[in-house]
Amino acid sequence: MVRFDPATERFTTVDLPGGRADVRQMLGRAGEVWGAASAQDRLVVVRFGS
């Protein structure tokens, strides 16, 4: 997963557990992202600190 910060114009890469998965839908609130890892029967959440 890759996060882009428009304030600093920098990318941050976050490795997800379980290897490569096609994430078909992403939702979230400020500071976090939720996704469903296709064919892995798992949900992933990434929380970013301020």
N, C-alpha and C positions, 0 to 999 in steps of 0.2 A: 504494500500500500504506500502511496506517495502523498505527502501533504505539501501544499503550496501556501506560503504565507505572503499575501500581497503587500503587507507592510514592509517586509525585509526583502521581498522578491527572492526568497530561498526555498528550496525543496528539502524535505526531510523524508527519508525512507524508513518504513517500519516493517520488519519481517513478521509475518503471521505464522502462528504454530500450525503444524499439520502439512506443510509443504504447499505446493501450488494448488490454488482453487480458483474457479471462476466465481467471482462475487457478482451476483445478479441484481441485488438491490441494496442500497445503502440509505440509512436514516441516521439521524443524530440530533444532538442538542449542542449548544455552545461548548466547545472543548472536548467533544467525543464523537465517535463515528461507530455505528453498528452495521454489520453486514452479515449476510447468509452465505456460507461457503458451500457452493453447489457440489453435490455428490460426496460430501464429507460429513453430513449430518451434524453440523456444528454452526453455532453463531459466534461471531468474533466481535469484540469491542476494543477500540483503541481510545485511550483517554490521553489528552495532551494537557500538560501543565501550562500555567500562564507565564 
